[in-house]
Amino acid sequence: MEKNILVEFGKRLKALRLSKGLKQVEMAKIMGITDRNYQRYEYGLINVPATTLNFFADFFGVTTDYLLGRGE
């Protein structure tokens, strides 16, 4: 993924998380990862594995294309 894709992904992920009223630490717990690792997704610092991308899409009820900034 290019850096701008990761940044867009992070923005959309954060907006979706906030729309559910969840904190970063709560999302991390749901996913079974550290809150620091989850933060790296929202900050666009690390690539997102396909399985994690699919998890986010299913959890938030959106498409993977949407998360990657490929759709509105």
PQR file of N, CA, C, O and H, with PARSE charges and radii, in Angstrom:
ATOM      1  N   MET A   1       0.831  -1.188   0.000 -0.4000 1.5000
ATOM      2  CA  MET A   1       0.000   0.000   0.000 -0.0000 2.0000
ATOM      3  C   MET A   1       0.874   1.248   0.000  0.5500 1.7000
ATOM      4  O   MET A   1       1.918   1.297   0.649 -0.5500 1.4000
ATOM      5  N   GLU A   2       0.436   2.223  -0.719 -0.4000 1.5000
ATOM      6  CA  GLU A   2       1.144   3.491  -0.699 -0.0000 2.0000
ATOM      7  C   GLU A   2       0.796   4.240   0.583  0.5500 1.7000
ATOM      8  O   GLU A   2      -0.225   3.983   1.221 -0.5500 1.4000
ATOM      9  H   GLU A   2      -0.412   2.183  -1.247  0.4000 1.0000
ATOM     10  N   LYS A   3       1.666   5.163   0.936 -0.4000 1.5000
ATOM     11  CA  LYS A   3       1.462   5.931   2.167 -0.0000 2.0000
ATOM     12  C   LYS A   3       0.112   6.645   2.174  0.5500 1.7000
ATOM     13  O   LYS A   3      -0.581   6.627   3.191 -0.5500 1.4000
ATOM     14  H   LYS A   3       2.495   5.372   0.417  0.4000 1.0000
ATOM     15  N   ASN A   4      -0.278   7.276   1.055 -0.4000 1.5000
ATOM     16  CA  ASN A   4      -1.541   8.005   1.051 -0.0000 2.0000
ATOM     17  C   ASN A   4      -2.740   7.074   1.233  0.5500 1.7000
ATOM     18  O   ASN A   4      -3.755   7.472   1.804 -0.5500 1.4000
ATOM     19  H   ASN A   4       0.285   7.291   0.229  0.4000 1.0000
ATOM     20  N   ILE A   5      -2.627   5.848   0.752 -0.4000 1.5000
ATOM     21  CA  ILE A   5      -3.696   4.864   0.967 -0.0000 2.0000
ATOM     22  C   ILE A   5      -3.788   4.525   2.450  0.5500 1.7000
ATOM     23  O   ILE A   5      -4.884   4.403   2.997 -0.5500 1.4000
ATOM     24  H   ILE A   5      -1.802   5.524   0.288  0.4000 1.0000
ATOM     25  N   LEU A   6      -2.636   4.374   3.100 -0.4000 1.5000
ATOM     26  CA  LEU A   6      -2.636   4.062   4.528 -0.0000 2.0000
ATOM     27  C   LEU A   6      -3.222   5.207   5.339  0.5500 1.7000
ATOM     28  O   LEU A   6      -3.944   4.972   6.309 -0.5500 1.4000
ATOM     29  H   LEU A   6      -1.745   4.473   2.656  0.4000 1.0000
ATOM     30  N   VAL A   7      -2.925   6.430   4.960 -0.4000 1.5000
ATOM     31  CA  VAL A   7      -3.467   7.591   5.672 -0.0000 2.0000
ATOM     32  C   VAL A   7      -4.981   7.655   5.500  0.5500 1.7000
ATOM     33  O   VAL A   7      -5.711   7.874   6.466 -0.5500 1.4000
ATOM     34  H   VAL A   7      -2.339   6.621   4.173  0.4000 1.0000
ATOM     35  N   GLU A   8      -5.447   7.466   4.278 -0.4000 1.5000
ATOM     36  CA  GLU A   8      -6.890   7.471   4.023 -0.0000 2.0000
ATOM     37  C   GLU A   8      -7.571   6.332   4.778  0.5500 1.7000
ATOM     38  O   GLU A   8      -8.635   6.519   5.367 -0.5500 1.4000
ATOM     39  H   GLU A   8      -4.854   7.289   3.492  0.4000 1.0000
ATOM     40  N   PHE A   9      -6.957   5.160   4.757 -0.4000 1.5000
ATOM     41  CA  PHE A   9      -7.491   4.028   5.507 -0.0000 2.0000
ATOM     42  C   PHE A   9      -7.627   4.385   6.982  0.5500 1.7000
ATOM     43  O   PHE A   9      -8.664   4.130   7.594 -0.5500 1.4000
ATOM     44  H   PHE A   9      -6.092   5.007   4.279  0.4000 1.0000
ATOM     45  N   GLY A  10      -6.583   4.974   7.550 -0.4000 1.5000
ATOM     46  CA  GLY A  10      -6.609   5.352   8.962 -0.0000 2.0000
ATOM     47  C   GLY A  10      -7.714   6.340   9.288  0.5500 1.7000
ATOM     48  O   GLY A  10      -8.372   6.219  10.321 -0.5500 1.4000
ATOM     49  H   GLY A  10      -5.741   5.181   7.053  0.4000 1.0000
ATOM     50  N   LYS A  11      -7.920   7.316   8.417 -0.4000 1.5000
ATOM     51  CA  LYS A  11      -8.982   8.308   8.630 -0.0000 2.0000
ATOM     52  C   LYS A  11     -10.352   7.651   8.630  0.5500 1.7000
ATOM     53  O   LYS A  11     -11.199   7.939   9.476 -0.5500 1.4000
ATOM     54  H   LYS A  11      -7.385   7.414   7.578  0.4000 1.0000
ATOM     55  N   ARG A  12     -10.550   6.769   7.672 -0.4000 1.5000
ATOM     56  CA  ARG A  12     -11.854   6.093   7.588 -0.0000 2.0000
ATOM     57  C   ARG A  12     -12.059   5.139   8.759  0.5500 1.7000
ATOM     58  O   ARG A  12     -13.157   5.037   9.305 -0.5500 1.4000
ATOM     59  H   ARG A  12      -9.863   6.535   6.985  0.4000 1.0000
ATOM     60  N   LEU A  13     -11.001   4.448   9.134 -0.4000 1.5000
ATOM     61  CA  LEU A  13     -11.093   3.540  10.270 -0.0000 2.0000
ATOM     62  C   LEU A  13     -11.450   4.294  11.547  0.5500 1.7000
ATOM     63  O   LEU A  13     -12.302   3.853  12.318 -0.5500 1.4000
ATOM     64  H   LEU A  13     -10.108   4.531   8.690  0.4000 1.0000
ATOM     65  N   LYS A  14     -10.802   5.420  11.761 -0.4000 1.5000
ATOM     66  CA  LYS A  14     -11.085   6.223  12.948 -0.0000 2.0000
ATOM     67  C   LYS A  14     -12.535   6.706  12.951  0.5500 1.7000
ATOM     68  O   LYS A  14     -13.216   6.629  13.973 -0.5500 1.4000
ATOM     69  H   LYS A  14     -10.110   5.778  11.134  0.4000 1.0000
ATOM     70  N   ALA A  15     -13.001   7.203  11.812 -0.4000 1.5000
ATOM     71  CA  ALA A  15     -14.378   7.691  11.723 -0.0000 2.0000
ATOM     72  C   ALA A  15     -15.379   6.573  12.016  0.5500 1.7000
ATOM     73  O   ALA A  15     -16.374   6.789  12.707 -0.5500 1.4000
ATOM     74  H   ALA A  15     -12.448   7.266  10.982  0.4000 1.0000
ATOM     75  N   LEU A  16     -15.113   5.390  11.490 -0.4000 1.5000
ATOM     76  CA  LEU A  16     -16.011   4.258  11.735 -0.0000 2.0000
ATOM     77  C   LEU A  16     -16.000   3.854  13.209  0.5500 1.7000
ATOM     78  O   LEU A  16     -17.044   3.564  13.792 -0.5500 1.4000
ATOM     79  H   LEU A  16     -14.305   5.215  10.927  0.4000 1.0000
ATOM     80  N   ARG A  17     -14.815   3.837  13.796 -0.4000 1.5000
ATOM     81  CA  ARG A  17     -14.707   3.493  15.220 -0.0000 2.0000
ATOM     82  C   ARG A  17     -15.493   4.485  16.064  0.5500 1.7000
ATOM     83  O   ARG A  17     -16.249   4.095  16.954 -0.5500 1.4000
ATOM     84  H   ARG A  17     -13.966   4.072  13.322  0.4000 1.0000
ATOM     85  N   LEU A  18     -15.309   5.769  15.781 -0.4000 1.5000
ATOM     86  CA  LEU A  18     -16.008   6.801  16.545 -0.0000 2.0000
ATOM     87  C   LEU A  18     -17.519   6.730  16.347  0.5500 1.7000
ATOM     88  O   LEU A  18     -18.285   7.027  17.264 -0.5500 1.4000
ATOM     89  H   LEU A  18     -14.694   6.086  15.059  0.4000 1.0000
ATOM     90  N   SER A  19     -17.942   6.336  15.153 -0.4000 1.5000
ATOM     91  CA  SER A  19     -19.382   6.220  14.892 -0.0000 2.0000
ATOM     92  C   SER A  19     -20.026   5.137  15.744  0.5500 1.7000
ATOM     93  O   SER A  19     -21.230   5.171  16.000 -0.5500 1.4000
ATOM     94  H   SER A  19     -17.320   6.094  14.409  0.4000 1.0000
ATOM     95  N   LYS A  20     -19.224   4.182  16.179 -0.4000 1.5000
ATOM     96  CA  LYS A  20     -19.721   3.127  17.079 -0.0000 2.0000
ATOM     97  C   LYS A  20     -19.487   3.470  18.544  0.5500 1.7000
ATOM     98  O   LYS A  20     -19.844   2.698  19.433 -0.5500 1.4000
ATOM     99  H   LYS A  20     -18.246   4.154  15.971  0.4000 1.0000
ATOM    100  N   GLY A  21     -18.881   4.638  18.793 -0.4000 1.5000
ATOM    101  CA  GLY A  21     -18.639   5.062  20.163 -0.0000 2.0000
ATOM    102  C   GLY A  21     -17.565   4.255  20.874  0.5500 1.7000
ATOM    103  O   GLY A  21     -17.600   4.110  22.096 -0.5500 1.4000
ATOM    104  H   GLY A  21     -18.590   5.265  18.070  0.4000 1.0000
ATOM    105  N   LEU A  22     -16.617   3.731  20.118 -0.4000 1.5000
ATOM    106  CA  LEU A  22     -15.563   2.910  20.700 -0.0000 2.0000
ATOM    107  C   LEU A  22     -14.262   3.686  20.837  0.5500 1.7000
ATOM    108  O   LEU A  22     -13.953   4.559  20.025 -0.5500 1.4000
ATOM    109  H   LEU A  22     -16.589   3.849  19.125  0.4000 1.0000
ATOM    110  N   LYS A  23     -13.510   3.357  21.870 -0.4000 1.5000
ATOM    111  CA  LYS A  23     -12.175   3.906  22.066 -0.0000 2.0000
ATOM    112  C   LYS A  23     -11.172   2.979  21.388  0.5500 1.7000
ATOM    113  O   LYS A  23     -11.467   1.816  21.113 -0.5500 1.4000
ATOM    114  H   LYS A  23     -13.761   2.649  22.530  0.4000 1.0000
ATOM    115  N   GLN A  24      -9.991   3.511  21.125 -0.4000 1.5000
ATOM    116  CA  GLN A  24      -8.946   2.692  20.501 -0.0000 2.0000
ATOM    117  C   GLN A  24      -8.644   1.454  21.339  0.5500 1.7000
ATOM    118  O   GLN A  24      -8.479   0.358  20.802 -0.5500 1.4000
ATOM    119  H   GLN A  24      -9.751   4.456  21.348  0.4000 1.0000
ATOM    120  N   VAL A  25      -8.574   1.628  22.629 -0.4000 1.5000
ATOM    121  CA  VAL A  25      -8.247   0.497  23.506 -0.0000 2.0000
ATOM    122  C   VAL A  25      -9.349  -0.570  23.443  0.5500 1.7000
ATOM    123  O   VAL A  25      -9.061  -1.760  23.568 -0.5500 1.4000
ATOM    124  H   VAL A  25      -8.707   2.517  23.065  0.4000 1.0000
ATOM    125  N   GLU A  26     -10.589  -0.157  23.252 -0.4000 1.5000
ATOM    126  CA  GLU A  26     -11.688  -1.114  23.127 -0.0000 2.0000
ATOM    127  C   GLU A  26     -11.595  -1.892  21.818  0.5500 1.7000
ATOM    128  O   GLU A  26     -11.825  -3.101  21.790 -0.5500 1.4000
ATOM    129  H   GLU A  26     -10.822   0.810  23.150  0.4000 1.0000
ATOM    130  N   MET A  27     -11.258  -1.199  20.740 -0.4000 1.5000
ATOM    131  CA  MET A  27     -11.077  -1.886  19.458 -0.0000 2.0000
ATOM    132  C   MET A  27      -9.936  -2.887  19.550  0.5500 1.7000
ATOM    133  O   MET A  27     -10.046  -4.011  19.059 -0.5500 1.4000
ATOM    134  H   MET A  27     -11.071  -0.217  20.763  0.4000 1.0000
ATOM    135  N   ALA A  28      -8.855  -2.480  20.171 -0.4000 1.5000
ATOM    136  CA  ALA A  28      -7.705  -3.377  20.319 -0.0000 2.0000
ATOM    137  C   ALA A  28      -8.102  -4.636  21.085  0.5500 1.7000
ATOM    138  O   ALA A  28      -7.696  -5.742  20.728 -0.5500 1.4000
ATOM    139  H   ALA A  28      -8.766  -1.567  20.570  0.4000 1.0000
ATOM    140  N   LYS A  29      -8.889  -4.463  22.128 -0.4000 1.5000
ATOM    141  CA  LYS A  29      -9.321  -5.610  22.931 -0.0000 2.0000
ATOM    142  C   LYS A  29     -10.205  -6.542  22.103  0.5500 1.7000
ATOM    143  O   LYS A  29     -10.057  -7.762  22.167 -0.5500 1.4000
ATOM    144  H   LYS A  29      -9.218  -3.564  22.418  0.4000 1.0000
ATOM    145  N   ILE A  30     -11.119  -5.969  21.329 -0.4000 1.5000
ATOM    146  CA  ILE A  30     -11.991  -6.769  20.467 -0.0000 2.0000
ATOM    147  C   ILE A  30     -11.164  -7.598  19.491  0.5500 1.7000
ATOM    148  O   ILE A  30     -11.484  -8.751  19.202 -0.5500 1.4000
ATOM    149  H   ILE A  30     -11.240  -4.978  21.277  0.4000 1.0000
ATOM    150  N   MET A  31     -10.090  -6.983  18.990 -0.4000 1.5000
ATOM    151  CA  MET A  31      -9.243  -7.643  18.000 -0.0000 2.0000
ATOM    152  C   MET A  31      -8.195  -8.559  18.605  0.5500 1.7000
ATOM    153  O   MET A  31      -7.613  -9.380  17.896 -0.5500 1.4000
ATOM    154  H   MET A  31      -9.829  -6.046  19.226  0.4000 1.0000
ATOM    155  N   GLY A  32      -7.943  -8.436  19.897 -0.4000 1.5000
ATOM    156  CA  GLY A  32      -6.929  -9.254  20.546 -0.0000 2.0000
ATOM    157  C   GLY A  32      -5.519  -8.780  20.253  0.5500 1.7000
ATOM    158  O   GLY A  32      -4.587  -9.582  20.191 -0.5500 1.4000
ATOM    159  H   GLY A  32      -8.416  -7.769  20.473  0.4000 1.0000
ATOM    160  N   ILE A  33      -5.363  -7.464  20.070 -0.4000 1.5000
ATOM    161  CA  ILE A  33      -4.048  -6.882  19.819 -0.0000 2.0000
ATOM    162  C   ILE A  33      -3.797  -5.780  20.843  0.5500 1.7000
ATOM    163  O   ILE A  33      -4.690  -5.422  21.612 -0.5500 1.4000
ATOM    164  H   ILE A  33      -6.121  -6.813  20.120  0.4000 1.0000
ATOM    165  N   THR A  34      -2.594  -5.251  20.849 -0.4000 1.5000
ATOM    166  CA  THR A  34      -2.292  -4.157  21.767 -0.0000 2.0000
ATOM    167  C   THR A  34      -2.912  -2.864  21.237  0.5500 1.7000
ATOM    168  O   THR A  34      -3.131  -2.708  20.036 -0.5500 1.4000
ATOM    169  H   THR A  34      -1.869  -5.541  20.224  0.4000 1.0000
ATOM    170  N   ASP A  35      -3.186  -1.949  22.156 -0.4000 1.5000
ATOM    171  CA  ASP A  35      -3.741  -0.675  21.717 -0.0000 2.0000
ATOM    172  C   ASP A  35      -2.744   0.078  20.849  0.5500 1.7000
ATOM    173  O   ASP A  35      -3.144   0.794  19.931 -0.5500 1.4000
ATOM    174  H   ASP A  35      -3.008  -2.076  23.132  0.4000 1.0000
ATOM    175  N   ARG A  36      -1.464  -0.071  21.122 -0.4000 1.5000
ATOM    176  CA  ARG A  36      -0.427   0.583  20.311 -0.0000 2.0000
ATOM    177  C   ARG A  36      -0.451   0.057  18.874  0.5500 1.7000
ATOM    178  O   ARG A  36      -0.308   0.829  17.926 -0.5500 1.4000
ATOM    179  H   ARG A  36      -1.139  -0.652  21.868  0.4000 1.0000
ATOM    180  N   ASN A  37      -0.628  -1.228  18.720 -0.4000 1.5000
ATOM    181  CA  ASN A  37      -0.708  -1.790  17.371 -0.0000 2.0000
ATOM    182  C   ASN A  37      -1.947  -1.265  16.646  0.5500 1.7000
ATOM    183  O   ASN A  37      -1.880  -0.921  15.465 -0.5500 1.4000
ATOM    184  H   ASN A  37      -0.744  -1.854  19.491  0.4000 1.0000
ATOM    185  N   TYR A  38      -3.067  -1.203  17.347 -0.4000 1.5000
ATOM    186  CA  TYR A  38      -4.277  -0.663  16.727 -0.0000 2.0000
ATOM    187  C   TYR A  38      -4.057   0.795  16.310  0.5500 1.7000
ATOM    188  O   TYR A  38      -4.464   1.200  15.222 -0.5500 1.4000
ATOM    189  H   TYR A  38      -3.122  -1.482  18.306  0.4000 1.0000
ATOM    190  N   GLN A  39      -3.422   1.568  17.167 -0.4000 1.5000
ATOM    191  CA  GLN A  39      -3.156   2.973  16.855 -0.0000 2.0000
ATOM    192  C   GLN A  39      -2.359   3.104  15.568  0.5500 1.7000
ATOM    193  O   GLN A  39      -2.586   4.029  14.788 -0.5500 1.4000
ATOM    194  H   GLN A  39      -3.091   1.239  18.051  0.4000 1.0000
ATOM    195  N   ARG A  40      -1.444   2.201  15.345 -0.4000 1.5000
ATOM    196  CA  ARG A  40      -0.632   2.251  14.121 -0.0000 2.0000
ATOM    197  C   ARG A  40      -1.492   2.113  12.871  0.5500 1.7000
ATOM    198  O   ARG A  40      -1.167   2.695  11.836 -0.5500 1.4000
ATOM    199  H   ARG A  40      -1.260   1.450  15.979  0.4000 1.0000
ATOM    200  N   TYR A  41      -2.580   1.358  12.947 -0.4000 1.5000
ATOM    201  CA  TYR A  41      -3.510   1.278  11.820 -0.0000 2.0000
ATOM    202  C   TYR A  41      -4.159   2.636  11.583  0.5500 1.7000
ATOM    203  O   TYR A  41      -4.186   3.126  10.454 -0.5500 1.4000
ATOM    204  H   TYR A  41      -2.845   0.886  13.788  0.4000 1.0000
ATOM    205  N   GLU A  42      -4.679   3.241  12.640 -0.4000 1.5000
ATOM    206  CA  GLU A  42      -5.359   4.532  12.486 -0.0000 2.0000
ATOM    207  C   GLU A  42      -4.420   5.645  12.058  0.5500 1.7000
ATOM    208  O   GLU A  42      -4.837   6.568  11.359 -0.5500 1.4000
ATOM    209  H   GLU A  42      -4.657   2.843  13.557  0.4000 1.0000
ATOM    210  N   TYR A  43      -3.179   5.576  12.457 -0.4000 1.5000
ATOM    211  CA  TYR A  43      -2.221   6.615  12.094 -0.0000 2.0000
ATOM    212  C   TYR A  43      -1.600   6.373  10.726  0.5500 1.7000
ATOM    213  O   TYR A  43      -0.802   7.185  10.258 -0.5500 1.4000
ATOM    214  H   TYR A  43      -2.840   4.826  13.025  0.4000 1.0000
ATOM    215  N   GLY A  44      -1.957   5.261  10.077 -0.4000 1.5000
ATOM    216  CA  GLY A  44      -1.436   4.965   8.746 -0.0000 2.0000
ATOM    217  C   GLY A  44       0.036   4.624   8.737  0.5500 1.7000
ATOM    218  O   GLY A  44       0.742   4.920   7.773 -0.5500 1.4000
ATOM    219  H   GLY A  44      -2.605   4.602  10.457  0.4000 1.0000
ATOM    220  N   LEU A  45       0.505   3.999   9.813 -0.4000 1.5000
ATOM    221  CA  LEU A  45       1.928   3.708   9.936 -0.0000 2.0000
ATOM    222  C   LEU A  45       2.329   2.311   9.476  0.5500 1.7000
ATOM    223  O   LEU A  45       3.497   2.062   9.179 -0.5500 1.4000
ATOM    224  H   LEU A  45      -0.069   3.758  10.596  0.4000 1.0000
ATOM    225  N   ILE A  46       1.358   1.399   9.418 -0.4000 1.5000
ATOM    226  CA  ILE A  46       1.686   0.022   9.035 -0.0000 2.0000
ATOM    227  C   ILE A  46       0.685  -0.495   8.004  0.5500 1.7000
ATOM    228  O   ILE A  46      -0.469  -0.068   7.965 -0.5500 1.4000
ATOM    229  H   ILE A  46       0.408   1.601   9.659  0.4000 1.0000
ATOM    230  N   ASN A  47       1.152  -1.414   7.180 -0.4000 1.5000
ATOM    231  CA  ASN A  47       0.269  -2.075   6.224 -0.0000 2.0000
ATOM    232  C   ASN A  47      -0.751  -2.926   6.968  0.5500 1.7000
ATOM    233  O   ASN A  47      -0.501  -3.407   8.073 -0.5500 1.4000
ATOM    234  H   ASN A  47       2.089  -1.760   7.212  0.4000 1.0000
ATOM    235  N   VAL A  48      -1.884  -3.097   6.345 -0.4000 1.5000
ATOM    236  CA  VAL A  48      -2.967  -3.861   6.944 -0.0000 2.0000
ATOM    237  C   VAL A  48      -3.038  -5.225   6.278  0.5500 1.7000
ATOM    238  O   VAL A  48      -3.252  -5.309   5.069 -0.5500 1.4000
ATOM    239  H   VAL A  48      -2.087  -2.707   5.447  0.4000 1.0000
ATOM    240  N   PRO A  49      -2.860  -6.303   7.051 -0.5600 1.5000
ATOM    241  CA  PRO A  49      -2.993  -7.645   6.456  0.2800 2.0000
ATOM    242  C   PRO A  49      -4.411  -7.847   5.912  0.5500 1.7000
ATOM    243  O   PRO A  49      -5.369  -7.268   6.424 -0.5500 1.4000
ATOM    244  N   ALA A  50      -4.531  -8.661   4.888 -0.4000 1.5000
ATOM    245  CA  ALA A  50      -5.828  -8.903   4.259 -0.0000 2.0000
ATOM    246  C   ALA A  50      -6.862  -9.419   5.258  0.5500 1.7000
ATOM    247  O   ALA A  50      -8.026  -9.022   5.202 -0.5500 1.4000
ATOM    248  H   ALA A  50      -3.752  -9.132   4.472  0.4000 1.0000
ATOM    249  N   THR A  51      -6.455 -10.286   6.158 -0.4000 1.5000
ATOM    250  CA  THR A  51      -7.409 -10.816   7.132 -0.0000 2.0000
ATOM    251  C   THR A  51      -7.910  -9.719   8.069  0.5500 1.7000
ATOM    252  O   THR A  51      -9.077  -9.721   8.462 -0.5500 1.4000
ATOM    253  H   THR A  51      -5.509 -10.608   6.204  0.4000 1.0000
ATOM    254  N   THR A  52      -7.039  -8.792   8.422 -0.4000 1.5000
ATOM    255  CA  THR A  52      -7.437  -7.677   9.284 -0.0000 2.0000
ATOM    256  C   THR A  52      -8.332  -6.718   8.523  0.5500 1.7000
ATOM    257  O   THR A  52      -9.309  -6.209   9.074 -0.5500 1.4000
ATOM    258  H   THR A  52      -6.092  -8.791   8.102  0.4000 1.0000
ATOM    259  N   LEU A  53      -8.014  -6.469   7.276 -0.4000 1.5000
ATOM    260  CA  LEU A  53      -8.847  -5.612   6.437 -0.0000 2.0000
ATOM    261  C   LEU A  53     -10.250  -6.190   6.325  0.5500 1.7000
ATOM    262  O   LEU A  53     -11.237  -5.462   6.427 -0.5500 1.4000
ATOM    263  H   LEU A  53      -7.221  -6.883   6.828  0.4000 1.0000
ATOM    264  N   ASN A  54     -10.338  -7.496   6.117 -0.4000 1.5000
ATOM    265  CA  ASN A  54     -11.644  -8.155   6.046 -0.0000 2.0000
ATOM    266  C   ASN A  54     -12.381  -8.067   7.377  0.5500 1.7000
ATOM    267  O   ASN A  54     -13.595  -7.867   7.397 -0.5500 1.4000
ATOM    268  H   ASN A  54      -9.537  -8.088   6.034  0.4000 1.0000
ATOM    269  N   PHE A  55     -11.663  -8.212   8.490 -0.4000 1.5000
ATOM    270  CA  PHE A  55     -12.281  -8.077   9.797 -0.0000 2.0000
ATOM    271  C   PHE A  55     -12.918  -6.705   9.946  0.5500 1.7000
ATOM    272  O   PHE A  55     -14.078  -6.596  10.344 -0.5500 1.4000
ATOM    273  H   PHE A  55     -10.676  -8.374   8.474  0.4000 1.0000
ATOM    274  N   PHE A  56     -12.161  -5.655   9.627 -0.4000 1.5000
ATOM    275  CA  PHE A  56     -12.680  -4.292   9.752 -0.0000 2.0000
ATOM    276  C   PHE A  56     -13.911  -4.095   8.871  0.5500 1.7000
ATOM    277  O   PHE A  56     -14.905  -3.517   9.312 -0.5500 1.4000
ATOM    278  H   PHE A  56     -11.219  -5.744   9.304  0.4000 1.0000
ATOM    279  N   ALA A  57     -13.850  -4.569   7.643 -0.4000 1.5000
ATOM    280  CA  ALA A  57     -14.986  -4.415   6.723 -0.0000 2.0000
ATOM    281  C   ALA A  57     -16.234  -5.096   7.284  0.5500 1.7000
ATOM    282  O   ALA A  57     -17.316  -4.510   7.272 -0.5500 1.4000
ATOM    283  H   ALA A  57     -13.043  -5.039   7.285  0.4000 1.0000
ATOM    284  N   ASP A  58     -16.089  -6.314   7.769 -0.4000 1.5000
ATOM    285  CA  ASP A  58     -17.225  -7.037   8.349 -0.0000 2.0000
ATOM    286  C   ASP A  58     -17.718  -6.371   9.623  0.5500 1.7000
ATOM    287  O   ASP A  58     -18.924  -6.208   9.813 -0.5500 1.4000
ATOM    288  H   ASP A  58     -15.210  -6.790   7.778  0.4000 1.0000
ATOM    289  N   PHE A  59     -16.805  -5.990  10.484 -0.4000 1.5000
ATOM    290  CA  PHE A  59     -17.161  -5.398  11.774 -0.0000 2.0000
ATOM    291  C   PHE A  59     -17.947  -4.098  11.599  0.5500 1.7000
ATOM    292  O   PHE A  59     -18.925  -3.855  12.305 -0.5500 1.4000
ATOM    293  H   PHE A  59     -15.826  -6.122  10.329  0.4000 1.0000
ATOM    294  N   PHE A  60     -17.510  -3.269  10.653 -0.4000 1.5000
ATOM    295  CA  PHE A  60     -18.142  -1.965  10.458 -0.0000 2.0000
ATOM    296  C   PHE A  60     -19.206  -1.971   9.359  0.5500 1.7000
ATOM    297  O   PHE A  60     -19.872  -0.960   9.137 -0.5500 1.4000
ATOM    298  H   PHE A  60     -16.715  -3.466  10.080  0.4000 1.0000
ATOM    299  N   GLY A  61     -19.367  -3.093   8.678 -0.4000 1.5000
ATOM    300  CA  GLY A  61     -20.401  -3.184   7.643 -0.0000 2.0000
ATOM    301  C   GLY A  61     -20.119  -2.335   6.419  0.5500 1.7000
ATOM    302  O   GLY A  61     -21.028  -1.737   5.843 -0.5500 1.4000
ATOM    303  H   GLY A  61     -18.827  -3.915   8.858  0.4000 1.0000
ATOM    304  N   VAL A  62     -18.855  -2.285   6.023 -0.4000 1.5000
ATOM    305  CA  VAL A  62     -18.452  -1.540   4.835 -0.0000 2.0000
ATOM    306  C   VAL A  62     -17.629  -2.465   3.942  0.5500 1.7000
ATOM    307  O   VAL A  62     -17.312  -3.592   4.323 -0.5500 1.4000
ATOM    308  H   VAL A  62     -18.116  -2.771   6.490  0.4000 1.0000
ATOM    309  N   THR A  63     -17.290  -1.979   2.762 -0.4000 1.5000
ATOM    310  CA  THR A  63     -16.468  -2.783   1.864 -0.0000 2.0000
ATOM    311  C   THR A  63     -14.991  -2.509   2.110  0.5500 1.7000
ATOM    312  O   THR A  63     -14.619  -1.483   2.680 -0.5500 1.4000
ATOM    313  H   THR A  63     -17.548  -1.063   2.453  0.4000 1.0000
ATOM    314  N   THR A  64     -14.170  -3.434   1.676 -0.4000 1.5000
ATOM    315  CA  THR A  64     -12.736  -3.207   1.757 -0.0000 2.0000
ATOM    316  C   THR A  64     -12.328  -2.057   0.849  0.5500 1.7000
ATOM    317  O   THR A  64     -11.409  -1.306   1.174 -0.5500 1.4000
ATOM    318  H   THR A  64     -14.472  -4.268   1.213  0.4000 1.0000
ATOM    319  N   ASP A  65     -13.005  -1.914  -0.290 -0.4000 1.5000
ATOM    320  CA  ASP A  65     -12.722  -0.782  -1.173 -0.0000 2.0000
ATOM    321  C   ASP A  65     -12.970   0.543  -0.460  0.5500 1.7000
ATOM    322  O   ASP A  65     -12.185   1.482  -0.595 -0.5500 1.4000
ATOM    323  H   ASP A  65     -13.752  -2.524  -0.554  0.4000 1.0000
ATOM    324  N   TYR A  66     -14.050   0.616   0.289 -0.4000 1.5000
ATOM    325  CA  TYR A  66     -14.324   1.841   1.042 -0.0000 2.0000
ATOM    326  C   TYR A  66     -13.188   2.134   2.021  0.5500 1.7000
ATOM    327  O   TYR A  66     -12.697   3.261   2.087 -0.5500 1.4000
ATOM    328  H   TYR A  66     -14.687  -0.147   0.399  0.4000 1.0000
ATOM    329  N   LEU A  67     -12.773   1.123   2.779 -0.4000 1.5000
ATOM    330  CA  LEU A  67     -11.716   1.320   3.754 -0.0000 2.0000
ATOM    331  C   LEU A  67     -10.419   1.798   3.103  0.5500 1.7000
ATOM    332  O   LEU A  67      -9.664   2.570   3.694 -0.5500 1.4000
ATOM    333  H   LEU A  67     -13.172   0.207   2.725  0.4000 1.0000
ATOM    334  N   LEU A  68     -10.173   1.333   1.886 -0.4000 1.5000
ATOM    335  CA  LEU A  68      -8.950   1.698   1.185 -0.0000 2.0000
ATOM    336  C   LEU A  68      -9.070   2.995   0.390  0.5500 1.7000
ATOM    337  O   LEU A  68      -8.145   3.393  -0.318 -0.5500 1.4000
ATOM    338  H   LEU A  68     -10.786   0.706   1.406  0.4000 1.0000
ATOM    339  N   GLY A  69     -10.224   3.646   0.520 -0.4000 1.5000
ATOM    340  CA  GLY A  69     -10.400   4.921  -0.160 -0.0000 2.0000
ATOM    341  C   GLY A  69     -10.761   4.782  -1.629  0.5500 1.7000
ATOM    342  O   GLY A  69     -10.613   5.726  -2.405 -0.5500 1.4000
ATOM    343  H   GLY A  69     -10.976   3.323   1.095  0.4000 1.0000
ATOM    344  N   ARG A  70     -11.235   3.606  -2.004 -0.4000 1.5000
ATOM    345  CA  ARG A  70     -11.569   3.351  -3.408 -0.0000 2.0000
ATOM    346  C   ARG A  70     -13.038   3.544  -3.701  0.5500 1.7000
ATOM    347  O   ARG A  70     -13.483   3.347  -4.832 -0.5500 1.4000
ATOM    348  H   ARG A  70     -11.356   2.840  -1.373  0.4000 1.0000
ATOM    349  N   GLY A  71     -13.800   3.929  -2.683 -0.4000 1.5000
ATOM    350  CA  GLY A  71     -15.226   4.157  -2.867 -0.0000 2.0000
ATOM    351  C   GLY A  71     -15.747   5.061  -1.773  0.5500 1.7000
ATOM    352  O   GLY A  71     -15.115   5.227  -0.730 -0.5500 1.4000
ATOM    353  H   GLY A  71     -13.439   4.089  -1.764  0.4000 1.0000
ATOM    354  N   GLU A  72     -16.881   5.632  -2.017 -0.4000 1.5000
ATOM    355  CA  GLU A  72     -17.476   6.545  -1.022 -0.0000 2.0000
ATOM    356  C   GLU A  72     -18.419   5.772  -0.191  0.5500 1.7000
ATOM    357  O   GLU A  72     -19.041   6.326   0.715 -0.5500 1.4000
ATOM    358  H   GLU A  72     -17.395   5.497  -2.865  0.4000 1.0000
TER
END
